[in-house]
């Protein structure tokens, strides 16, 4: 279970991917990841806050195809990182049409 987004970022970088928060640097070569905070959920028991569970959007931008997702999904599964199935579509990034594959991951932070 993922307890901090920095762990996922480290795993992706260690696997050779470029990762940016919110937006990439101009003229960054594809493929790369961009992640953003979306929202958070709280877990309570007996009116006591037990954990905060932030959710992040993780976008993979590429000029390639969905076959590139195979090693990414493998990495997520190997590290037991919960994620939503990827969705994909055309995306305009830095004045170029590319494909964006999007998933959501949630971190679990005990209070």
GILINVEN-V716585 format. One line per field, one symbol per residue. ss: DSSP state (H for helix, E for strand, C for the rest). phi: phi as a letter, one per 30 degrees, with the letter a starting at -180 (. if undefined). psi: psi as a letter, one per 30 degrees, with the letter a starting at -180 (. if undefined). A space follows every 10 residues. Layout:
ss = ???
phi = ???
psi = ???
//
This chain:
ss = CCCCHHHHHH HHHHCCCCEE ECCCCCCCCC CEEEEEEEEE EEEEECCEEE EEEEEEEEEE EECCCHHHHH HHHHHHHHCC CCECCCEEEE EEECCEEEEE EEEEEECCEE C
phi = .dcadddddd dddddjcdbb ciaddeiddd dacbbbdcab cccbbhicdc acbdcbdccc caccbdddde ddddddddch cdbdedcbad bcbhibdbcc cbbbbbcbcd c
psi = kkfkffeeee eeeefgkkkl kellkkgkkl llkklkkeal lkklkhgkje lkikkkkjkj klfalffffe feeeeeeegh kkllkkllll kjkhgkkakk kklklkljjk .
//
